[in-house]
């Protein structure tokens, strides 16, 4: 069983347990309060489980299934609470759902969402992974993303500066530069009349 299969399995379990707890907490006959104060509103655990299921599907290339799980944390109309903390988390999940839906649609070949995806990420402080996603889609579907790379040139330049980072980030950075080199190489071949 792969790591992503385990993530999916445990996220599904967390979803089911979260639903049971939420239903118990909002049972019309008797309202139960959790024994311990949770650090987040109860619905967050259910929505986060959907987000993790979507991430696991995305990581394994099952973008259609990822979109199904994204829908699960897009529609949170069932959440009953309206306190400020709940509204804050609802807003976060809406934003994440929008970005992740664009990403998964892009990875299925729906290039029409590229400009919307770029607009959504343009306000983010860190866009490293998002740019990596754009380059991967460009390589997969022969999309010209030079205008996007130009737009984020200062951020891309900052990724060249050495800084202490975790091994995972080092791997992601190496992957980014490899994919960017592949994109550049493919563009040269296209201009010379052949497609790699």
C-alpha positions in Angstrom: 0.0 0.0 0.0 1.5 3.3 -1.0 1.7 6.4 1.2 -1.1 8.1 -0.7 -3.3 5.0 -0.4 -2.8 5.2 3.4 -3.6 8.9 3.4 -6.8 8.2 1.5 -7.8 5.3 3.8 -7.2 7.3 7.0 -8.8 10.4 5.6 -12.0 8.4 4.8 -12.0 7.0 8.3 -11.6 10.6 9.7 -14.5 11.7 7.5 -16.8 9.0 8.8 -15.8 9.6 12.5 -16.2 13.3 12.0 -19.7 12.9 10.5 -20.7 10.7 13.5 -19.5 13.2 16.0 -21.1 16.1 14.1 -24.4 14.2 14.0 -24.2 13.4 17.7 -23.4 17.0 18.5 -26.4 18.2 16.5 -28.9 15.5 17.3 -32.4 17.1 17.7 -33.3 14.8 20.6 -30.3 15.6 22.8 -27.5 17.9 22.0 -24.2 16.5 23.1 -21.2 18.7 23.7 -17.7 17.2 23.1 -15.9 16.2 26.3 -12.8 18.1 25.3 -12.8 21.5 23.7 -11.7 21.1 20.1 -9.0 23.4 18.6 -11.2 23.9 15.5 -14.9 23.8 14.7 -16.1 20.2 14.4 -17.0 20.5 10.7 -13.3 21.3 9.9 -12.3 17.7 10.6 -14.9 16.5 8.1 -14.0 19.1 5.4 -10.3 18.5 6.0 -10.8 14.8 5.5 -12.3 15.5 2.1 -9.4 17.8 1.3 -6.9 15.1 2.2 -8.8 12.5 0.1 -8.7 15.0 -2.8 -4.9 15.6 -2.3 -4.3 11.8 -2.3 -6.3 11.4 -5.5 -4.4 14.3 -7.1 -1.0 12.9 -6.1 -1.9 9.6 -7.7 -3.1 11.3 -10.9 -6.8 10.5 -10.3 -7.9 14.1 -11.0 -11.6 13.2 -11.7 -11.9 11.5 -8.3 -10.1 14.4 -6.7 -12.7 16.8 -8.1 -15.4 14.7 -6.5 -13.8 15.1 -3.1 -13.2 18.8 -3.7 -17.0 19.1 -4.2 -17.3 17.6 -0.8 -15.6 20.5 0.9 -16.9 23.1 -1.6 -20.5 22.6 -0.5 -20.6 23.1 3.2 -24.1 24.4 3.3 -24.9 21.7 5.9 -22.7 23.5 8.5 -25.1 24.9 11.2 -22.7 27.1 13.2 -22.3 30.7 12.2 -19.7 32.0 14.8 -16.7 34.0 13.6 -14.3 31.0 13.9 -16.6 28.8 11.7 -17.0 31.6 9.2 -13.2 32.0 9.0 -12.8 28.2 8.3 -15.7 28.2 5.8 -13.9 31.0 3.9 -10.6 29.1 3.9 -12.2 25.9 2.6 -14.0 27.9 -0.2 -10.7 29.4 -1.3 -8.9 26.1 -1.2 -11.7 24.4 -3.1 -11.6 27.0 -5.8 -7.8 26.8 -6.3 -7.8 23.0 -6.1 -10.7 22.6 -8.5 -8.9 24.8 -11.1 -5.7 22.8 -10.6 -7.4 19.4 -11.0 -9.3 20.6 -14.1 -6.1 21.9 -15.5 -4.4 18.6 -14.9 -7.1 16.8 -16.8 -6.3 19.0 -19.8 -8.9 21.7 -19.3 -6.7 24.6 -20.3 -9.6 27.0 -20.2 -9.1 27.4 -16.4 -5.4 28.3 -16.6 -6.0 32.1 -16.4 -8.5 31.7 -13.6 -5.9 29.5 -11.7 -3.2 32.1 -12.2 -5.5 34.9 -10.9 -6.4 32.8 -7.9 -2.7 32.2 -7.0 -1.4 35.7 -7.8 -2.5 37.0 -4.4 -0.7 34.2 -2.5 2.6 34.9 -0.7 4.1 31.5 -1.7 3.4 30.2 -5.2 6.2 27.7 -5.6 4.0 24.6 -5.8 1.4 26.3 -7.9 4.1 27.3 -10.5 5.3 23.8 -10.5 1.8 22.6 -11.2 1.5 25.1 -14.1 4.9 23.9 -15.6 3.8 20.3 -15.3 0.6 21.0 -17.1 2.5 23.0 -19.7 4.8 20.0 -20.3 2.0 17.5 -20.4 -0.3 19.4 -22.8 2.2 21.6 -24.7 0.9 24.9 -23.3 2.8 28.1 -23.8 3.1 29.6 -20.3 5.9 32.1 -21.0 3.6 35.0 -20.1 2.9 33.4 -16.7 6.6 32.7 -16.0 7.3 36.3 -16.9 4.6 37.5 -14.5 6.1 35.5 -11.6 9.7 36.2 -12.6 10.7 37.9 -9.3 9.3 35.0 -7.3 11.0 32.4 -9.5 14.3 34.3 -9.1 13.9 34.2 -5.4 13.8 30.4 -5.6 17.3 30.4 -6.9 18.7 31.9 -3.7 20.2 29.2 -1.5 18.4 28.9 1.8 18.3 26.1 4.5 15.2 24.0 3.9 13.8 20.7 4.6 14.7 17.7 2.4 11.1 17.6 1.0 11.4 21.3 -0.1 14.8 20.5 -1.7 13.2 17.7 -3.7 10.4 20.0 -4.8 12.9 22.7 -5.8 14.9 20.2 -7.8 11.7 19.0 -9.5 10.7 22.6 -10.3 14.0 23.4 -12.0 14.0 20.0 -13.9 10.4 20.6 -15.1 11.2 24.2 -16.1 14.3 23.0 -18.0 12.1 20.4 -19.8 9.6 23.1 -20.6 12.3 25.3 -22.1 13.8 22.4 -24.0 10.4 21.5 -25.4 9.8 25.1 -26.5 13.1 25.1 -28.4 12.2 21.9 -30.2 8.7 23.2 -31.1 10.3 26.3 -32.6 12.7 24.1 -34.6 9.8 22.1 -36.0 9.6 19.0 -33.9 7.7 18.2 -30.7 9.3 16.0 -28.1 
